[in-house]
Amino acid sequence: MERELWSVLATLARRLDCFPYRGLYRTSDIVVIYLWAVIHDRPTVWATHANHWPSELRPWLPDQSTLSRRLRDDRVVRLFAAMEEQFLTIQVLVGRWIQVIDGKPLPIGGNSKDGDAHFGRGAGAIQNGYKLHAVWGAGPMPAVWGLASMNVSEKTMARRLIPHLPDGGYLLADAEYDCTALYDLAAEQGCQLLAPKRWKDRTGLGHRRVSPHRLRSIELMRKPFGKAIYRARTAIERRFGNCTAFDCGLAPLPAWVRRFPRVLLWVYAKLLINAARICRPQSQQLLAVA
């Protein structure tokens, strides 16, 4: 399966690569070599050795220093974004009436010297590392996502993500997102944030201003219609689970993926690999419109 997924992504990258270049390697050449390493859960140096490639797929390989230097070029992320955009078109086709926001911890060892990783709330414990924050709908890619160190709260990242949401529908979240500012921010995008009250045992709403959109959420959560919609929130747990539950999925960060820029590229590549897996039956149609 790894070779098939890589072939889809490699073809897509080469078709979307419109960046000017000088020298031997286009941006898409660097991306497809990097994807070969990521899809096999290996460091980049592994992909620069010819004996790790089938002869019929092997491109002209750079040395490790060239590959590392070119991966720091912002054109790599821009090409990843162009590939992501192709998968997001499927989100438009399947609809986006209900979307869910949540975070997935990406912990590393507590004794790691990674200066960009910090301790924060992970999966039921205080952990060191990073966290993937995503708004996921029905498409193969998150509608919008971001990466931050573990100590950055869900509310802080939600303030960055919500303004980039497509208009309309319901945005489902857990009680951590029960914040007046987020309700107002979602409403500016035409979305109704739906989240349970953070303090269920408190009947009042305090003395500060309460967003009318928060009041509507509280009212909806008491009604059968709102409860039925909110049951869809568990879909994001399945999304994150499915993103990790295959051979080349988003497993815990390996030892050679440290510092924020490397983690960002690794997570971006894994999300694209997962999207290609989901869209595998429609891969020919996806490549046809690229």
C-alpha positions as CSV (number, residue, x, y, z in Angstrom):
1,M,0.0,0.0,0.0
2,E,2.9,2.4,0.7
3,R,4.0,2.4,-2.9
4,E,0.5,3.0,-4.2
5,L,-0.1,5.9,-1.8
6,W,3.4,7.4,-2.6
7,S,2.7,7.2,-6.3
8,V,-0.6,9.2,-6.0
9,L,1.1,11.9,-3.9
10,A,4.2,12.0,-6.1
11,T,2.1,12.4,-9.3
12,L,0.0,15.1,-7.5
13,A,3.1,17.0,-6.4
14,R,4.7,17.0,-9.8
15,R,1.6,18.3,-11.5
16,L,1.2,21.1,-9.0
17,D,4.8,22.2,-8.9
18,C,4.9,25.6,-10.7
19,F,7.8,27.1,-8.7
20,P,10.8,28.4,-10.6
21,Y,14.0,26.6,-9.8
22,R,17.7,26.5,-10.5
23,G,19.9,23.5,-10.3
24,L,19.2,19.8,-10.5
25,Y,16.1,19.5,-8.3
26,R,12.6,21.0,-8.5
27,T,10.6,21.5,-5.3
28,S,8.5,18.5,-6.3
29,D,11.7,16.3,-6.5
30,I,12.5,17.2,-2.9
31,V,8.9,16.6,-1.8
32,V,8.6,13.1,-3.4
33,I,11.9,12.0,-1.8
34,Y,10.8,13.3,1.6
35,L,7.4,11.5,1.2
36,W,9.2,8.3,0.4
37,A,11.0,8.6,3.8
38,V,7.9,9.6,5.7
39,I,5.7,6.9,4.2
40,H,8.2,4.3,5.4
41,D,8.8,6.0,8.8
42,R,12.4,6.5,8.1
43,P,14.8,9.5,8.5
44,T,15.5,11.6,5.4
45,V,19.0,10.2,5.1
46,W,17.5,6.8,4.5
47,A,15.7,8.0,1.3
48,T,19.0,9.4,-0.2
49,H,20.4,5.9,-0.6
50,A,19.6,4.3,-3.9
51,N,19.3,0.8,-2.5
52,H,16.2,1.8,-0.6
53,W,14.3,2.5,-3.8
54,P,12.8,0.2,-6.4
55,S,14.7,0.8,-9.6
56,E,11.5,1.7,-11.5
57,L,10.6,4.5,-9.0
58,R,14.0,5.8,-8.0
59,P,14.5,9.5,-8.9
60,W,17.8,11.3,-9.2
61,L,18.8,11.4,-5.5
62,P,20.5,14.4,-3.7
63,D,22.8,14.0,-0.8
64,Q,21.6,14.4,2.7
65,S,22.8,18.0,3.1
66,T,21.1,19.1,-0.1
67,L,17.8,17.4,0.9
68,S,17.9,19.0,4.4
69,R,18.7,22.4,3.1
70,R,15.9,22.3,0.4
71,L,13.4,21.0,3.0
72,R,13.8,24.3,4.9
73,D,12.7,26.2,1.8
74,D,9.2,27.7,2.2
75,R,8.3,26.4,-1.2
76,V,8.0,22.9,0.2
77,V,5.3,24.0,2.6
78,R,3.6,25.9,-0.2
79,L,3.6,22.8,-2.4
80,F,2.1,20.8,0.5
81,A,-0.6,23.4,0.8
82,A,-1.4,23.2,-2.9
83,M,-1.7,19.4,-2.5
84,E,-3.9,19.9,0.6
85,E,-6.2,22.2,-1.4
86,Q,-6.9,19.4,-3.9
87,F,-8.1,17.1,-1.1
88,L,-10.1,20.0,0.4
89,T,-12.2,20.2,-2.8
90,I,-13.7,16.9,-1.7
91,Q,-14.8,18.5,1.5
92,V,-16.8,21.0,-0.5
93,L,-18.4,18.1,-2.5
94,V,-19.4,16.0,0.5
95,G,-20.7,19.1,2.5
96,R,-19.6,20.8,5.7
97,W,-22.7,21.3,7.7
98,I,-21.1,19.8,10.8
99,Q,-17.5,20.2,11.8
100,V,-15.6,19.2,14.9
101,I,-12.6,20.9,16.6
102,D,-10.2,19.1,19.0
103,G,-6.5,18.5,19.7
104,K,-4.3,15.4,19.4
105,P,-1.2,15.2,21.6
106,L,2.1,14.3,19.9
107,P,4.2,13.5,23.0
108,I,8.0,13.0,23.1
109,G,10.3,11.9,25.9
110,G,10.4,14.0,29.0
111,N,14.2,14.3,28.8
112,S,14.3,15.5,25.2
113,K,16.5,18.5,24.4
114,D,14.0,19.8,21.8
115,G,13.8,23.5,22.7
116,D,10.5,24.0,20.8
117,A,8.6,21.3,22.8
118,H,7.1,22.1,26.1
119,F,5.1,20.4,28.9
120,G,1.4,20.7,28.8
121,R,-1.9,18.8,29.1
122,G,-1.7,15.6,27.0
123,A,-3.8,12.5,27.0
124,G,-4.8,12.3,30.6
125,A,-1.5,13.5,31.9
126,I,1.1,16.2,31.8
127,Q,3.3,15.4,28.7
128,N,6.2,17.0,26.8
129,G,5.9,17.6,23.1
130,Y,3.5,19.1,20.6
131,K,-0.2,19.0,19.8
132,L,-2.1,18.9,16.5
133,H,-5.2,21.1,16.6
134,A,-7.7,20.4,13.8
135,V,-11.2,21.2,12.6
136,W,-12.4,18.1,10.8
137,G,-15.5,17.7,8.7
138,A,-16.5,15.0,6.3
139,G,-13.5,15.4,3.9
140,P,-10.2,13.5,3.9
141,M,-8.2,16.4,5.3
142,P,-9.0,18.7,8.2
143,A,-10.8,21.9,7.0
144,V,-8.1,23.8,8.9
145,W,-5.4,22.7,11.3
146,G,-2.4,24.0,13.2
147,L,0.5,22.7,15.2
148,A,1.7,24.1,18.6
149,S,3.8,23.0,21.5
150,M,1.9,21.1,24.2
151,N,1.6,24.1,26.6
152,V,-0.5,26.1,24.1
153,S,-4.2,25.8,25.1
154,E,-7.0,24.6,22.9
155,K,-8.7,28.0,23.2
156,T,-5.6,29.9,22.0
157,M,-5.3,27.7,19.0
158,A,-9.1,27.9,18.3
159,R,-8.8,31.6,18.1
160,R,-6.2,31.1,15.3
161,L,-8.2,28.4,13.4
162,I,-11.8,29.5,13.6
163,P,-11.3,32.7,11.4
164,H,-10.2,30.4,8.6
165,L,-13.2,28.1,8.7
166,P,-15.6,27.9,5.7
167,D,-18.9,29.7,6.4
168,G,-22.0,28.1,7.9
169,G,-23.0,25.1,9.9
170,Y,-22.3,23.9,13.4
171,L,-18.9,23.6,15.0
172,L,-18.8,21.0,17.7
173,A,-16.4,21.0,20.6
174,D,-15.8,19.7,24.1
175,A,-16.2,21.8,27.3
176,E,-12.7,23.1,27.0
177,Y,-13.9,25.4,24.2
178,D,-16.8,26.8,26.2
179,C,-15.6,30.4,26.0
180,T,-17.6,33.5,25.1
181,A,-14.9,34.8,22.8
182,L,-14.9,31.6,20.7
183,Y,-18.7,31.7,20.3
184,D,-18.5,35.2,19.0
185,L,-15.6,34.3,16.7
186,A,-17.5,31.3,15.3
187,A,-20.6,33.5,14.7
188,E,-18.5,35.9,12.6
189,Q,-17.8,32.9,10.3
190,G,-21.5,32.1,10.2
191,C,-21.0,29.0,12.5
192,Q,-22.8,28.1,15.7
193,L,-20.3,26.7,18.2
194,L,-21.9,23.9,20.2
195,A,-20.2,22.9,23.4
196,P,-21.3,21.7,26.9
197,K,-20.9,24.1,29.8
198,R,-17.4,23.9,31.3
199,W,-18.8,23.9,34.8
200,K,-21.9,21.6,34.7
201,D,-22.6,21.9,38.4
202,R,-23.0,25.7,38.2
203,T,-26.4,26.9,37.3
204,G,-25.5,30.6,36.8
205,L,-23.5,32.2,34.1
206,G,-21.4,34.5,36.2
207,H,-21.2,38.3,36.2
208,R,-19.4,38.9,32.9
209,R,-20.8,39.4,29.5
210,V,-22.2,36.2,28.0
211,S,-22.3,35.9,24.2
212,P,-25.9,35.4,22.8
213,H,-24.4,32.6,20.8
214,R,-23.3,30.8,24.0
215,L,-26.8,31.2,25.3
216,R,-28.1,29.6,22.1
217,S,-25.6,26.7,22.5
218,I,-26.8,26.1,26.1
219,E,-30.4,26.1,24.9
220,L,-29.7,23.8,22.0
221,M,-27.8,21.3,24.3
222,R,-31.0,20.9,26.3
223,K,-33.1,20.0,23.3
224,P,-33.3,16.7,21.4
225,F,-32.2,18.5,18.2
226,G,-29.0,19.9,19.7
227,K,-28.2,16.6,21.5
228,A,-28.6,14.7,18.3
229,I,-26.2,17.1,16.5
230,Y,-23.7,17.0,19.4
231,R,-23.5,13.2,19.2
232,A,-21.5,13.7,16.0
233,R,-18.6,15.2,18.0
234,T,-17.2,11.7,18.6
235,A,-16.4,11.6,14.8
236,I,-13.2,13.5,15.4
237,E,-12.0,10.8,17.8
238,R,-12.5,8.3,14.9
239,R,-10.7,10.7,12.5
240,F,-7.7,11.0,14.7
241,G,-7.8,7.2,15.4
242,N,-8.0,6.3,11.7
243,C,-5.2,8.8,10.9
244,T,-2.9,6.6,13.1
245,A,-4.3,3.1,12.7
246,F,-2.5,2.0,9.5
247,D,1.1,1.1,8.7
248,C,2.3,4.6,7.6
249,G,-0.1,6.7,9.7
250,L,0.6,9.4,12.2
251,A,2.2,7.3,14.9
252,P,4.1,8.9,17.9
253,L,6.9,11.2,16.7
254,P,10.0,9.2,16.0
255,A,13.4,10.1,17.5
256,W,14.7,12.0,14.4
257,V,11.7,14.3,14.2
258,R,12.5,17.1,16.6
259,R,12.2,20.9,16.5
260,F,9.1,22.7,15.2
261,P,9.9,23.0,11.5
262,R,10.6,19.2,11.2
263,V,7.6,18.2,13.2
264,L,5.4,20.5,11.0
265,L,6.7,18.9,7.8
266,W,6.3,15.4,9.3
267,V,2.7,16.0,10.4
268,Y,1.8,17.7,7.1
269,A,3.1,14.7,5.1
270,K,1.3,12.2,7.4
271,L,-2.0,14.1,6.9
272,L,-1.5,14.0,3.1
273,I,-0.7,10.3,3.2
274,N,-3.9,9.7,5.2
275,A,-5.9,11.7,2.8
276,A,-4.5,9.7,-0.2
277,R,-5.4,6.5,1.6
278,I,-9.0,7.7,2.1
279,C,-9.3,8.9,-1.5
280,R,-7.5,5.9,-3.0
281,P,-10.7,4.6,-4.8
282,Q,-11.1,8.1,-6.4
283,S,-7.3,8.7,-7.0
284,Q,-7.6,8.9,-10.8
285,Q,-10.4,11.5,-10.6
286,L,-8.3,13.5,-8.0
287,L,-5.3,13.5,-10.3
288,A,-7.4,14.4,-13.3
289,V,-8.5,17.7,-11.8
290,A,-5.0,18.6,-10.5
